[in-house]
Amino acid sequence: PPAHSHNDWIGPPDKHSNLRPVIFYVPPEESPLERRLREARQEAQASNQHFWARHNRAFQQEKEEFIYSRLKAKGLEMRDETGQKATLNAEEMADFYKDFLSKNFRKHMQYNRDWYKRNFTITFLMGQVALVRALRWLRWRKKNVE
């Protein structure tokens, strides 16, 4: 982002996680509380990025293996006569999706727990920052009225 920017910048989706990366704005006189909030947001972003990149990679690999095994069982190749990639019907793919979700249920539950904890912390810190800023503004306003 340009040096004069005073906002967070959001990039295009990452090719592995499909999440949009954020470059967080760091104010020149960032308070320790504001820094904690920014760092909590950065940590949450990094954690999400890592989880979804790993999850999507496993999903793609297992999906390819499932398709290959089903096609092989039918005596078919990965590509048809025209060179197009062979596919399975929706019912067969539904079996894969169901199995994949069942197999990864615990990982998703743990991710959700962590996600809620992180977001609660971020929301709490955002409330603290907002309160400190409001009090600072009220003190400044009171000082300038007198």
C-alpha positions, 0 to 999 in steps of 0.5 A: 500500500502507498505510504499515505494510506490510512486503511487496511488493504485487502488483496486478491484471494490466495490460490491455496486458501481462497482467503483474501490477505489483509495488510494492516495499517499501522498508525504512527502513534499506535497505542499498546492496546491498539497494537494488541488488537492489530496483532490479534487480527494478524494472528487470526488471519495467519491461523485461518490462512494456514488452516484453509490452505492445508485443508484445501490441499488435502481436499483436492488430493483426496478428491483426485484419489477418489475420482481416480479409484472410482474411474479405475474400478469402472475400467475408465481412464482419467481422460476420455477419448476427446482428452477431456478430464473424466468426471463422476456423477453428482451422486458419486461425488456426494459420497466423497463429500460426505466421507470427507466431512465425516473424516474431518469433523474433529478438525472442523470443530477444533477450528471453529472453537479456535475461531470463536475464541479469536473473534471473541478476543478481537471483539473485546479488544475492539470494544476497549479501543473504542472506549479509550478513543471515546474517552479521549475524544470527550476529554479533548472536547471538554478541554476545548469547550472550557 
